Amino acid sequence: MNNLDRPPCRRCLLEDMTTEKKLYVTVREYLDAVPQNVKTPDAVYRSRLDACRRCQNLQNGMCRLCGCFVEMRAVKDANTCPDTPPHWRVEK
C-alpha cells in the first residue's frame, strides 16, 4: 500500500507518522534552527501540539485552515491558532 492508498491521518503530527520520517527530519531541522528569543517555551509548545491533536482540522500533520505544519506554527511564540475561537491558550 503506498501513501496515496492510505486514509488521511487524522490527529497525527509529523513526529507521530511513520510514513513521513524524512519530512519530519526536515521540519525538526527547522524547529532546531528557530532562535531562542522567538521560540515558545517547551511546556507551551507541547500544550499547543496537544490541542492540535484534538482538533478536527488536523490532517497528516497539517492544519486544514491555514495549510501549515502544526509543529512549525506552534514553535514560534508570536503565532496563534488560526481557528475561531483559537484552540491554543494565550500564555502571558
Order of alpha helices (4+ residues) and beta strands (2+ residues): alpha-alpha-beta-beta-alpha
